[in-house]
Amino acid sequence: MNWSSFEFQYPYMFLLLGLYLLCRIYCKVQIKEVFFSNVKLIEQITSKENKIKDLLEFLVVLFLVIALASPVLKEVIQKTDTSGYEIAITLDASESMRDDNRFNITKEIVSDFITHRKGDRIALSLFAEDVYLAVPFTFDKKPLQTILEYTQIGVAGSVGTSLYDALYLSGNLFKDSHSKNKICILLTDGIDTKNNIALDIAINNVKKYGVKVYVVAVGKEDEFNKNILESIATKTNGTFFHTTNPKDLNEIYSKINTLEKSKIETKKYTKIEYLYFYPLIVVLVSIFLLVFKNVEKKQYLILMLALIVLAFIKPTIDFDNTQKQKSVKFIIALDISKSMMASDIKPNRFEFAKQKINTIIDNLEDEEVALVAFSNQTYLMSPFTKNYEHLKTFIKNLQLSNINQNGTEYKKLLESSDKLFGKFDKKALLVFTDGGESSLFKEEIQYAKEHQQTIFAYLIGTKVGSAIKINGELVRDNNKNIVLSKVNETIIELTSSTNGDLFYSSNANNDFTSFLERIDKDFNSNDGYSNHSEFPLFIFFLSGSLVLFFLWRFEVIRW
């Protein structure tokens, strides 16, 4: 317990102690008249008993008043007017970043940088052949850390470097920003090879939104155009950094970390822990002792006990805006292997899968969904979120040009998914795939069962199959024969063995109804409440107990 946040909600209740003392002096005590021939003997016998009785009475009043004052511990979850600024981190994820382990070292340093940026809103983008928005601006550092952990070279394509595109789109991230300080940290080891957007246009777009760009070049000077990178930094009032050793990036990010901060508003949440039941324990014990000491008018004390017990169970009034919060999590996995470019399902399997994922997102209510793409590797596109518009953005940005992998590794998908679920015990995975090429799923079934994973598959493709076209050319095998990709229905072994289900592709808009019903029924933890509003009633029960005490202890004056 953090006792520095201890306080009484109703401190004025301590005035009742003064009322009790006044009554002790001026109010007539409830006693029954009895006549004895030897008064001195009776006084000696009852003196000790009266002292104990007075002590117990005082303990009842004192601790009952303490409970009425409502001692609490308050914990502030978030602060308002957090000092910070907005930072767009834009990382080069092209193949050349494999050299000297640049990419993995960069991930570690950027992750540490994010950890220290408390109160800032940070966005993360990756670029290579294409530009991929990994995480829009957010205060929540966990998605950023998770994305970095899973990100691999190839997530934004691997052939080429869309440097100017990345710079231009980084500027667009600040379109609706109201922060005074807008920062973009652009890290690259190469030059622009795509020529989709002119450099001047990209720089002007960044300047239009008042973004300061810090450019970090990694590698030898003959690997990038120093003049261009310096120009980007200079024209946006930023700074250019260069290092040949990726490990020196830590020092560069530390320098950037010293930038002046601006204020960004956040919400403040206060968690209240009630402590009134601790003093009530003393009250209960004292009343029990009084009851067994053969005092008069025990019915008042027994009623007091009943009211205090009711206060112990923390009764509350729940208002109409109370809503039960779902605790449903599931992962959507999209197959991005080359076979998904077959066109037996129009316009092709991949685009059809994207349309269907958007359909299921449109039918979500309060579920948390993570999005991954997989082939012979697994890429995290989005950690668990309820921001469905962001999920649609990730789906939209995933283009056919990103797909350049052979094979479909379901075992790696299951391993990555299990890591993403963490300690969550109800693990559902919905896979959009053509089934891949595997005819045996023994290892996958064993792994899924051991890790309590339930696999659902949405099968896309036909038994007749189709050829695969990439960049206008048909895919051929080693013997120059055209590859014909057919749907693989043996994946039903994986779904049925893990208590999941197999769905076949269709043009219907309700083909996910049974899946969503199953998810809400079997994978809903129901462990929380949203928009919850309640009013504690213990104050009324304790007030009633105090009134009963005064009625028991003092005689009521009749006017």
Secondary structure, DSSP 8 states (H G I E B T S, - for coil): --GGGEEES-GGGGHHHHHHHHHHHHS-B-------S-HHHHHHHHHHHHHHHHHHHHHHHHHHHHHHT-EEEEEE-S-SSEEE-EEEEEEE-SGGGGGGGHHHHHHHHHHHHHHT-TT-EEEEEEESSSEEEEEEEES-HHHHHHHHHH--TBTTBSSS--HHHHHHHHHHTTTT---S-EEEEEEESS---S-SS-HHHHHHHHHHTTEEEEEEEES-GGGS-HHHHHHHHHHTT--EEEESSGGGHHHHHHHHTTS--EEE-----EEEEE-THHHHHHHHHHHHHHHTTT-S-HHHHHHHHHHHHHHHT--EEE-TT-EEE--BEEEEEEE-BGGGGB-SSSS-HHHHHHHHHHHHHHT-SS-EEEEEEESSSEEEEEEEES-HHHHHHHHHH--GGG--B-S--HHHHHHHHHHHHTT-S-EEEEEEE---S-S--HHHHHHHHHTTEEEEEEE-S-SS-EEBEETTEE-B-TTS-B-EE---GGGHHHHHHTT-EEEE--S-S-TTHHHHHHHHHHSB---EEES--EEE-HHHHHHHHHHHHHHHHB-----
